Amino acid sequence: MEPGKEIEKAIRTLTDRNLTFMHVCGTHESTIARSALRSVLPENLKIVMGPGCPVCITPQGEIDAALQLASDGVTIATYGDLLRVPGKDGSLESCGGDIKIVQGVHKAVEVAQKTKKEVVFVSVGFETTAPTVAATILTNPPDNFSILSSHRTIPPAMKWLLSQGEAKIDGFMLPGHVCTVMGYHEYEQFHVPQVVAGFEPDEILLGLLLLLQQIQEGVSRVDNAYPRAVTREGNVKAQELMWKVFSASDVAWRGFPVIPGSGLKIRKAFSQYDAVEKFGIEFKPDVKQGGCICDRVLRGISQPTDCKMFGKVCTPRTPVGPCMVSHEGACKIWHLYHSRT
């Protein structure tokens, strides 16, 4: 019997009650949907996606701030995933401003080096990308370069989800990419079964099996099923770089309230590269789009097909909410692969 089939059989044997596991990684969702993994699981085992898409959880107020900068003549550099995320009055793609798609912060610096205009890099991402941004700031980029930090950290969001009890979560599949940088020691504070999993279908099935084994044993720990890339301590040097430039801050997530300590704010020592300080930006509260349930999808209490607009009014070409924009967004992933599930 193939290893994957053996794991499937073991999962079915161990699933003796209704269980819900949440993952917090868009790449995990993409693998699950693309490989139709949900179709091979027992009906009483449910996998839901949490706030694992950095573009999706970027608040509308931060998108609106970038749009305002663009209208003021500032060059905006950012990832392609962010272009169609809707703000209050349009998106970066439709705003008519000077918008540059870049592959990373180093490319945004190159844009600034070739112009006298102000260039702002809208920097979204979790702890995976923040160290690279920090390292770039430490190289003293040109004076016309700054960053709109939209970075978030995962553990505070998990703490919020567990404290609310809104979604019944029996265990978490932790974000492998984030844990490559940060390790998994931060997650040991949570008294719930957890596992760090890789990104191949068999690796995700193994992660589910390890979660089920913890439940059968009546224990809560962090199992590392991705040891080729993840250690408990993580990349300590990358962490040091990140915390040298950033400090934790209280910020809102799209679909969530303000989550204490979940943002990464540029420290005062590097304020010349902080677009919020340079341009006096004030973020406005989000205005929820009527009918869109991205907030519920991000909190694991609804799935994309629960939305009446899914695949009709809301498509990747005409997104109403951010979950239909990013390649890590649950709605876009389901739009691409749902027929297989």
N, C-alpha and C positions, 0 to 999 in steps of 0.2 A: 504493500500500500504506500502511495506517495506520502511524504511528510505532511503536506497540506491537508490531505484527506484524513490522516491520523489525528491532526489537531482539530479538524472539524468534528470528528467523531467524539473526541474528548470534551469539546465544548458542549456538544449536545448532551453528553452524559452528566456533566457538572451543572448544567443550567436547570435547576429544579424549582425555580420560582421566577416571578417577574423581576427583571433587573434592568437598570438603565445605566449605561456607561457613557461618559462624556469625553470627547477628545477636544483639544484646544489648538488645533493645527490645520490650516487649510490644505496642506499637502496630504495629510492623513485622509481628509474628506475626499480629496480628488482620487486617491487610490481606492478607497472604499467604494465610491460610486462607479469609477471606471471599471473596476474589477467585479462589480455587482456582489460584493461580499455580503451585503445584508440578505441576499437571497439564499445564502447557504447557512444562515444562522437560525437557531430555533426562534419561533415566533415570540416567545416570552423574553428574549434578549434584545434590547433596543440600544442602538448607538446613536447619540445625538451630537451635533457640533456645537461647541461653545464659542466664546469670543476669540477665535484663533486666526482671524483674518485682520491684519493691521489696517488695511485700507477701509474695511467695513466699519471698524470701531472708531475711526477718525471722526470727531464730531463735525456737524455741519458748520458750526461757528469757525472752525479752523479752515475749512474749505472757503467759507465766505471771506475770511481774512486774506487768503491767497488771491481770491478774485479781486478784492479791493486793491491789493498791491499791484496786480496786473493792470487794473484800470488807471492806476496812478503812474504807469509807465515803467514799473519795475519788471525786469526779466525774471520769470519764474521757471526754475528748473526742477523737475521731479520725475518720478517713475511713470511709465505709460499707464499703469493700472489706475492712477489717480485722476486721469484726464476726464473721465465721464462721471465721476462721483458727483451727484447733484448737490449744489448749494441752494441757497434761498432763491437766487436769480440766475440760474444756469450752472454751467460747469466750466472748468478750465479749457476744455476742448472748444466750447462755443463762445467764449468770452471775447475773442478777437484780440487778446493781448499777446505779448511776446512770450510764448510758452515753449520751453525746450524739454524734449524727452531725453533723459540721460539714464545710463545704466548704473550709476552710483555717484556718490558724493564727489569722488575725484574728478569725474567728468563735469560736474557742476562747477568745480573750481576752474577747470580749463575754460569753460564758458566765460567766467568772470575775468580770467587773465587776458581774454581777447576783446574786451570791451571796457568802456569807461562807465557804462550804465551800472546801476545797482542790480545785483543778481542775488535772488533768494532761493535757496534749495529747500523745498518742502520735504522734510525728512520724516517719513513714516516708517514704522517698523517696531518690532519688539527688541529684546536684548540681543537678537541675532545681528542686527545691523548697527546698533548704537556704538559698539566699540570702533568700527571703521570710521564712523562720523567723528568720534572723539579723536582718533588718531589724526584725522585730516585737520581738525581745528588746531591740534598741537604743532602742525607744520607751519603755522602762521600764514594762512592764505591771504590773498589781496584784500585791501580795505573795503572794496566794493562788494565783497562776498559776505553773506550771512545765512543763517539757518533758521527756519521756522520748525522748531522741534515738535513733532507729533508722535514722539516715541512713548510707548507704554510698556509696562512690565506685567508678566503673567500672574505671579503668585498673589498680588493683592486682589486681582479680579476673581481668582479661584476662592479666596477667603470670603469675598463678598457673596459669591454664588452660594457657598456653603452656609453662610450666616442667614441668608434669606429663606432657604428651604423652598423656593418657588418651584424649582424642578427637583424631582426626586433623583438624586445622583448617588449611585451605589459605588462608583469608582471612576477614576480618571485615567485616560491615556495621555501622558504628558508630551509636550512638544519636543520632538527629538532635536530639531535645529537649535532651539533656545537652550536646551540642556547641553548641547555640544559646547556652548559658550559658558553657560552659568552653572553647569553641573546640576545635581538634583537634591543637594542638601537642603535648599530652601523649602522644598516640598515636604520634608519630613515633619514639619509642624502640623500638617493636616492629618486628622485621624480618620482616614478613609483609604481604601485600597487604591494604589497607584502603580503605574508601570511606564517606564520610558520605552517606547517602541520605535522600530525602524519604519521604513516607508514602502517596503515590498508587501504584496498581499499576504504572503506567509508570515512575515514579521508582525503584521497587524493581528493576524489570527493568533500568533503566539502571545502577543500582548493581552488579548482578550482571555486566553487560557490562563495566563498568570493571574489576572484579576479574579477570575472565577476560583482559582485555587486558594487565593487569599480569603475569599468569602467563605469557602468551604472550611477553611482552617479557623475562621473567626478572628483573623488578624488584619491589621492595617499597617502597611509598610510601603516603601518604594522599591520595586524590583527594576533592575536595569536589564532590559532585553535588547539593548543597543550598545553593547560594550565596545564594539570596534570604533565608535565615535564619541561615546559619552563616558565620563567618569563622575564620581560623586563631587569632586571639587570643581570640575570644569576647567576652562582655560583661564587660569588665574591672571595671567598677564593682560588678557583682553578685558577682564573685569576691572583690573586696576586702571587701565586707560579710560574705561567708561566712567568710573566713579571719580576720576581726576577732573573730568570735564563736566559731568552731569551730577545733579543731586536729585533725590526723590521729591516729588511734588504731588499735591492733591489735584487731580484733574478728572473731568467728566469723560466718559466713553459714550459713543453713540449707542443708544439703547439702554444705557445705564446712568445712574446719577454720578455725582463726584465720588470717586473711589480713592480713599486716603493712600498716599504714598505710591500711586500707580503710574505717575508720569515721570519723565526725565527732563528736568529743566537745566539749561546751561548755567553754570556757576558764574557768579559776578566777575571773577577773574578773567572770564572770556566773554564778557557782555558785549564787546565790540562785534562779536559774531552772532549775537542773539537778535534775530529780526524783531522779536517782540519789543525789546528795549530800543533798538535802532529806529523803529517806525512808530513806536507808541501804540502797539496793537492792543485792542481790547476785544476779547472774544464774546460774541453774543450767544444767548441760549439757542439751542436747536428748536426748529419748528417742525414737528412731525408731519411727514407727508401722508395725506389722507389715504387710508386703505393699506398702506405699506406695513408689513409685519416684520421687517428686518430686525427690529428690536427684540421681538419674541424669538426669532430664529437664533440670534446671537446669545440669548439666555437659555437656549435649549428647551423651550416650552412649546415651540411650534416647529414644523418642518416646512420647507419652501412651498410644497404643493398645497399647504393649508391656505395660502394666499390666493384670493380671488383674481388678482392681477397677474399671477405667475404664468409666463408663457403667452400672455395675451397683451394686455397693456404694457406689462413690464417684460422686456427682453434684453439681451446683451446690447442690442443696437439702440433700444429706447428704454434705458433703465430708470425705474422710479426710485429705487433704493440702492444703497451701495453694495448689498450682497449680490446684486446682479451684474456688478461691474468687474470686480477683481477676479483673477483666475483662482484666487483662494476663497472666494465668496461662495457660500453654500448654494445660493440661488443660481448663480451662473454654472456651477458644477452640476447641479441637478438638471438644469436646462440642457446641458450637453449630454449627460449620461443617464437621465432618469428612465428612459425607455428600457435600459438594461436592468434596472432594479425592480 
